[in-house]
């Protein structure tokens, strides 16, 4: 059984930083995609960033590009999300997602294309 295990969430002050991690267990997604989504209470799940393992190309929601950076390890089993200059609006549960197969650019931000999801890690940005 494949699992995605997230870690790194917590409480941080505005302007601070966090680094989230997601490790794949049980199988790899080295031919596909791993991504981060987030969901705030009462809001829809939204795309944050992803990496396509084939060429290690990364993609971001326009509003997050510049503050957030996604990266992966050499084994293509773990992804990280470095979050800087955090704002209260970034408060949400952050979910790791993975897709087994390749995915075209236009579909990367749509959660229905991902095959596995982690349990989520909570990020709270507050003073």
WOFENMO-V634930 format. One record per residue. N is the residue number from 1. SS is DSSP state (H for helix, E for strand, C for the rest). PSI is psi in radians with two decimals (none if undefined). Layout:
# WOFENMO-V634930
N/SS/PSI, N/SS/PSI
This chain:
# WOFENMO-V634930
1/C/2.21, 2/C/2.46, 3/E/2.59, 4/E/2.12, 5/E/1.98, 6/E/2.67, 7/E/2.91, 8/C/-0.13, 9/C/2.95, 10/E/-2.89, 11/E/2.28, 12/E/2.59, 13/C/2.70, 14/C/2.39, 15/C/-0.17, 16/C/-3.05, 17/C/2.66, 18/E/2.68, 19/E/2.06, 20/E/2.60, 21/E/2.58, 22/E/2.11, 23/E/2.28, 24/E/2.32, 25/E/2.47, 26/C/-0.47, 27/C/2.96, 28/C/2.85, 29/C/0.63, 30/C/-0.21, 31/C/0.04, 32/C/-2.30, 33/E/2.49, 34/E/2.50, 35/E/2.88, 36/E/2.31, 37/E/2.88, 38/E/2.72, 39/E/2.10, 40/C/2.72, 41/C/2.26, 42/C/0.06, 43/C/2.85, 44/C/2.70, 45/C/2.35, 46/E/2.60, 47/E/2.46, 48/E/-0.99, 49/E/2.82, 50/E/2.88, 51/E/2.29, 52/E/2.04, 53/C/-0.51, 54/C/-0.84, 55/C/0.10, 56/C/0.54, 57/E/2.47, 58/E/2.67, 59/E/2.55, 60/E/2.64, 61/C/2.44, 62/C/-0.65, 63/C/-0.28, 64/C/-0.29, 65/E/2.27, 66/C/-0.61, 67/C/-0.54, 68/E/2.54, 69/E/2.21, 70/E/2.50, 71/E/2.95, 72/E/2.83, 73/C/3.03, 74/C/-0.51, 75/C/-0.10, 76/C/0.61, 77/C/-0.27, 78/E/2.36, 79/E/2.67, 80/E/2.65, 81/E/1.87, 82/E/2.11, 83/E/2.08, 84/C/2.84, 85/C/0.85, 86/C/2.55, 87/C/2.75, 88/H/-0.56, 89/H/-0.24, 90/H/-0.13, 91/C/2.16, 92/E/2.98, 93/E/2.20, 94/E/2.23, 95/E/2.36, 96/E/2.44, 97/E/2.66, 98/E/2.54, 99/E/2.39, 100/C/-0.76, 101/C/2.96, 102/C/2.77, 103/C/2.37, 104/C/2.77, 105/H/-0.74, 106/H/-0.25, 107/H/-0.05, 108/C/-0.52, 109/C/0.03, 110/C/2.03, 111/H/-0.42, 112/H/-0.24, 113/H/-0.08, 114/C/2.48, 115/C/-0.52, 116/E/2.61, 117/E/2.51, 118/C/3.09, 119/C/-0.25, 120/C/2.59, 121/E/2.34, 122/E/2.37, 123/E/2.18, 124/E/2.16, 125/E/1.91, 126/C/2.59, 127/C/none
